[in-house]
């Protein structure tokens, strides 16, 4: 009987670990997608709009080129 309890606890801890790993993976993916959206938005701004937010075209270009996700 004690082995059944041990198996049950192992299963529950494995499921909790899997849920935690999936949450972290989804959070990371969400973060990467938000960065991608932000970089696409920056890419669409005009020189005047960039100046309004305090970014030079060179800084914008450098930011856009940072992410490997941007190129997908």
C-alpha positions as CSV (number, residue, x, y, z in Angstrom):
1,X,0.0,0.0,0.0
2,X,2.8,2.4,0.8
3,X,4.2,2.0,-2.7
4,X,0.9,3.0,-4.2
5,X,1.0,6.2,-2.2
6,X,4.6,6.8,-3.3
7,X,3.6,6.4,-6.9
8,X,0.7,8.7,-6.5
9,X,2.9,11.4,-5.0
10,X,5.5,10.9,-7.7
11,X,2.8,11.3,-10.4
12,X,1.5,14.5,-8.8
13,X,4.9,16.0,-8.4
14,X,5.7,15.1,-12.0
15,X,2.5,16.7,-13.2
16,X,3.2,19.8,-11.2
17,X,6.7,20.0,-12.6
18,X,5.3,19.7,-16.1
19,X,2.7,22.4,-15.6
20,X,5.4,24.7,-14.2
21,X,7.7,24.0,-17.2
22,X,4.8,24.7,-19.6
23,X,4.0,27.9,-17.8
24,X,7.6,29.1,-18.0
25,X,7.8,28.1,-21.7
26,X,4.5,30.0,-22.5
27,X,5.7,33.0,-20.6
28,X,9.0,33.0,-22.5
29,X,7.2,32.6,-25.8
30,X,4.8,35.4,-24.9
31,X,7.7,37.7,-24.0
32,X,9.5,36.9,-27.3
33,X,6.4,37.6,-29.3
34,X,5.8,40.9,-27.5
35,X,9.4,41.9,-28.3
36,X,8.8,41.0,-31.9
37,X,5.7,43.1,-32.1
38,X,7.5,46.0,-30.5
39,X,10.3,45.8,-33.0
40,X,7.9,45.6,-35.9
41,X,6.2,48.7,-34.6
42,X,9.5,50.5,-34.3
43,X,10.4,49.5,-37.8
44,X,7.2,51.2,-39.1
45,X,7.9,54.5,-37.4
46,X,9.0,57.5,-39.4
47,X,12.1,59.5,-38.5
48,X,10.0,62.2,-36.9
49,X,8.1,59.6,-34.8
50,X,11.4,58.1,-33.7
51,X,12.6,61.5,-32.7
52,X,9.4,62.1,-30.7
53,X,10.1,59.0,-28.6
54,X,13.8,59.8,-28.3
55,X,15.3,57.2,-30.6
56,X,17.6,57.8,-33.5
57,X,17.1,55.8,-36.7
58,X,20.4,54.1,-36.0
59,X,19.2,53.0,-32.5
60,X,16.0,51.8,-34.0
61,X,17.9,49.8,-36.6
62,X,20.1,48.2,-34.0
63,X,17.1,47.3,-31.9
64,X,15.2,45.8,-34.8
65,X,18.3,43.6,-35.7
66,X,18.7,42.2,-32.1
67,X,16.2,39.5,-32.1
68,X,16.5,36.2,-33.9
69,X,12.8,36.0,-33.7
70,X,12.4,39.1,-35.8
71,X,13.7,37.2,-38.9
72,X,11.1,34.4,-38.7
